[in-house]
Amino acid sequence: MIGQCLVFLLLAESAFGENLTKFFQKKNCDPKCTFETQNLTSHSLAFFPTDCSTVCTHLSINEHTDLTEAQLASTFLSMKRLIGSLTVMDTKFKSISFLAGLEAVECGQYSIVLDFNNQMIEFGLTNLTSISCSNFEIIGYKKLRNLGFPNLKSITLDEFSSPFDEFVRLYIDPDSIDFCITVEEMETLISAEDVNVDGIYGKYCTPTTSENLCTFPEICPKIFGDVEVGSSSSIDSLKFMEIIFGSLIINGTNLTNFNFLENLKYVAQLTKGKSAVIVQNNPLLLNVSFPKLKRVRSDNLHTVVFTKNNRNLSLDVNACFGLRSDLGITTHWSPTFDGENCYLINDTANWLKKNKASSNQGSLGLLIFISALIFADLTSTFSGF
């Protein structure tokens, strides 16, 4: 059994190395700027290409890395672009600012993994502007306060990602009570079309308000906190909203559509268990599509909820699936209309259609039966003359 396991591990390592070599070839990696040894330690340090601005490597910094932050900073001083993958796991560093010069990470079908660094307060990747990887994971921290990616602008799939990858699998769950995400970071994440934002957990850092960022009931392009639209709301002013860092709540109105939200693109709720879009008690509502809304985020499975609105909406299968597609919702749980998701609405609609057909057939059969009785009675009557 042990022999079989060793054979399996050797085969897996061989396959990994072969795939890695092919990936580096596709990226036109310079052999002189390739660091083939994954774990960076005092023994492998001499082989790292310190003069290269682009380094091809599956770099791993972990509990075996017996180097100081100063030594690492000196090693990575010239590196601006990393091709391969980056893993920082189980270290005692307070930041990874020794990688502060890094501007881009290109992983293909590989990953960035920043896990279980219990002494880390922030990452400090102040110059990182772009990530093109299949996976990006941050979990298991006790002291992490913020991400520290102030200039990150682009997260996409790499041109050599797996054909099975539909989006970047992003998972941020530090499990630190002090951790918060800035509104700027959330805007970058939710506006990235290739990123699934359902795996982001934490709370918002308290922002500084400005002309472009305000709190409701003030209206500006970016609103921090929930936006509540009621019967007395001035809907004309809401057309300026572009992103809500909270929930959109539409309750108790006579609205027939959402056309007044003509510029709203994103709604990102981080409060635990709270839906991102809540629409309830709007009896005249006929159209549930939004003019420009692209993405919504909530850790509640029911991200978008419609309750006690126009009863016909609970039977409109096309509207439900259309909204789900428009908002890029990937789970079956949302949107819901009076407690039912699109699939249940579809089942209900099919059941009603089937029973209506059966009822019509039954009515037709009854009509034929009654007609036959009348005809038989008339025949008997006339035969008596």
N, C-alpha and C positions, 0 to 999 in steps of 0.2 A: 504493500500500500504506500509506504514511504517512497519507494523507488518510483512508483507511478506519479506521485505528487511532484517529485523532483523533475521527472521528464516533462510533466505538464508545465512547470514553472520555466524550465529551460526553453521549451517551445514558445511559450508566451513572450519571454524576454527576447528571443530571436525574432519573432514576428514584430514586436514593438520596435526593435532596432532597425529592421528592414523598412517598416513604414516610416520611421523617422528619417532614414536616409533618403527615401523617395521624396518626402516632404521638403527636406532641405534642398534637394536637387530642383524641385519645382520652384522654389524661392530663389534659386541661383545663389545659394550661400557660398561664400568664399571659404575654402577649407582652412585658410589661415585665421579666419574669424569664427571658427566653429569650436565650441567647447563640448566635447562628447561625454565627458564624465558628468553625471547628473549632480551628485552631492558635492557641494563646495565645502572643502575643509582645508586645513593647513597643508595637507599632503597634496591636494589637487590644485591648490591656488596657483602654483607656478605654471599650470597649463592654460589658465584663463587668458584669453586674448585682450589684454588691458588697453591696447592701442586702437581697438576697433570701435567705430561708432554704431555699427550693426553687428550684433552677435547672434549666431544661431546656436541654440542650446535648449535642453529641457532642464532648466536651472532649478535646483532644489536646495533650499536653505532650511535646515531643521535642527533637531536636538544634537546632531552629530557635527554641526558647524562650529568648530572651535576657533572662531575668529571674532575680533572685536568689531564694533560698529565703525570705528575709524579705519580699520583694515579693509572692511567691505566697501566703505565709501571711496577709498583710494582705488580699489579694484574696479569699481563700476564707474569711475569718473568720466570716462570717454563714451560709455554706452548710452546711445539715444534710442535705439530700436532693438527690440528683442524678438527674434523669430523662433518659435518653438512652444514652450510653456513656462509658466512660473509658479513655483510652489514655495510658500513660506509657512511652515507648520511646526508647532511645538517648540517655539523659540522663547527666549526670555527678553527679547528686545522690546523697547518702549515704542519704537516706530520702525519703519523701513525707509527712513529718509536717506539711507545710504544708496537708495535707488532713485533719489530725487531728480536726477538728470534724465531719467527714462521718459521718453515722449510717446512711444508707440509700442504696443505688444500685439504680435500677429501669431495666432495659435493654430490656424487651420481647424482640424477636428479635436485639438487638444484644449487645455484649460488653464485658467488662473485660479489657484487654490490658496486662499489665505485663511488658515484654520488654526484654532486652538493656541493662539499666542496670548497667554493669560496676563502678561505684563504690558501688553501693547495698549497705548492710549489713543493713537491715531496712526494712519499709514504714512502720511507726509509725502505722497507722490505728487508734488506740487506742479510738475511740468508734464504730467501724463495727459495727453489730449485725445488719444484714440486707442480703442481696444477692438480687435477683430478676432473673436474666439467663440467656440461652441459653448463653453461653460465658464461661469464666473461665480465663485463661491466664497462666502465670508461667514463662518460660523464659529461658535465656541470661544467667547471672550468674556472676561470678568471686568475689565477696566476701560474698554474701548469707548471713547466719547463721540467721535465722529469719523467720517471716512477720510477726509483730507485729500480729496481729488478736486481741487478748486477749478482746474482748467479742463477737466474731462468734457469733451464735446461730442464724441462719436463712439457708439458701441454698435458693431455690426458683425454679421457672420463673415468669415474669411472666404476669399474666392476658392480656397481649397478645403472648405468644410465638407463634412459628410453630406451626401445627397439626401440623407434621411433627416438632416437638421432643418427644421422649419423656422426656428428662432433661437436666439441666445438664451440658454437656460441660466438665468440669474437668480441666485439665492443669497440673500443677505439677512442673517438672523444671529446677531452677535451675542444675544442673551446677556447683555449688560444694561443695568437700569439707567446708566448715564448716557447711553448711546442715543444719538439723534441724527436725522438726515436734514440737510438744508433744503430749502425750497428750490434753490438753483440745481442741486444734485438731482432732486426728484424730477424737475423739468427735463433735465438731460436724459434721465432714464425712461420716463414715460413717453417722451417724444421720439425715442429711438424705435423705429418701426420693426426692427429685427429682435427686439427684446421682449421676453415675457416678464411682466412686472408683478405677477401674482405672488412671487416668492420674496418680496421685500417686507421686512418687519422692523418695527421701531417706532419712534415718534418724531415729530418735526422739531428742529431747533427753532427757538423763537426768533423770527426774522426782524429785520429793521424795515419799517414801512417807508414807502417812497411814492412818487407820482405814479409808478407802474405797479406797485404792490401795496394793497390796502386791506382792511378788514371790513366785512359787511356790517352795516348797511351802506358803507361807502362803496362806490363802484369805480373800478379801474380794470385794466387788462388782466391783472393777476390778483386773485383774492385769497387771503389766508383765513381759513375757517369756513364754516358752513354758510351756504347761501340759501335762504328760505324765501320762497315765492308764494304769496298768499293772495287772497281776494282783494286786498288793498294795495298790493305792490305796484310800483310804477315800472311796467315791463319795458318801456322804451329805453330806459337807462341800462338795462341788462344786456343790450346788444353789444356793449363794449367788452364784455368778459371774454377772455381767451382760455384761462386755466383756473381751476378751483383747487386749492390745497385743503380739501375738506369734502363735504357732501353737498350735492344739489338736492334740495327738498322742495317739491312743488305740491302744495296741499290746499284743498278747498277753494279752487278757482273755477271760473267758467271758460277756461281756455279750451280751444278745439285742437290746437297744435303747438309745436315748440319753435315756430319760425322766429320768434323774438330773440332766441338764443343764436343769433346768426353768425357769431364768431367764436363760440365756445368749442374748444378742441379737446381739452383734457380735464378729467376730474380724478384727483388722487387723494383718497382717504386713507390715513394711517391709524386712526383710532381703532382699537381692537374690537372686532365684532360688528362694526357699523358699516352699512351698505353705502356705496358711493352715490347712487342715484335712487331717490325715494319719491315716487309719484303716487299720491293717494287723494281720494275724495274729489275727483274732478269729473263730474257726470257728463260733461259735454265733450270730453276729449275723444277725438276721432283718429288722429294721426300721431303715432308715437315715434316717428323718425326725427332725428336732429339734423339740422342743416350741415354742420361741420364736425360734430363730435366724433373723435377717432378712437380714443382709449379711455377706459375707466379702470380704477384700481381700488381694491378693498380686500381685506383678508376674510371677509364674510363670503361664503360660497354664493350667497344671493347678492351679487354685486349690484344688480339693477332690479328694483322691486316696484311693481305696479299693484295697487290695492284699492278696491272700491271705486273704480273709475267707470267709464262707460262699459256696460255689461258685454257689448259686442267685442270688446278688445280681448276678452278671455277666450274667444273662439276664433280669433284671427291668426291662423297659423302662419301665413306669409309675413305678417307684420312682426311676429315674434322672431322668426328665423332671420328676417331682414335686419332687425335691430341687432341681433346677436352677431351677424356677419359685419355690420357697419362698425361695431365697437370692438371687433377683434376678440370677442369672448371665447375662451378655449374650453371652458367647463360646460357640462350639461345642466348645471344648477341655475344658470342665469341666462336671460332675464326670467322673471316669474310674473305671472298675471293671476292675482287672487290665489296664490299658493301653488300654481302649476307652471312647470317649465315648458319649453317649446314642444318637447316630445310628448308630454302628457296632454298638452292642448291638441296636438296632432291626433293622438289616440282618441281623445274625446270627440273631435270633429269627425273622425272616421266612424266612430260608434254611432253618432247621431245621424250621419249620412246613411249608414247601413240600416238603422232602425226606421228611418224615414222611408227608405226604399221598401223595407218589409211592410211598413204600415200602409204604404201606397198599394203594394201588391195585395195586402189583406183587404183593403177598402175596395179594390177592383174585384177581387174574388167575391166579396159580400154583395157588391152591386150585381155581378153576374148571377149569383145565386138567387137574389131577390127577383131579378128580371125573369129568370127561369121559372120561379114560382108563379109570378104574375102571368107569364105566357101560358103555363100549364093550366092555370085557373081559367084564363080566357078561352083556351082550347076546349076545356071541359064544358064551359058555359055554352059556347057556340055549337058544340056537338049535340047539345040537348035539344036544339031547335029542329 
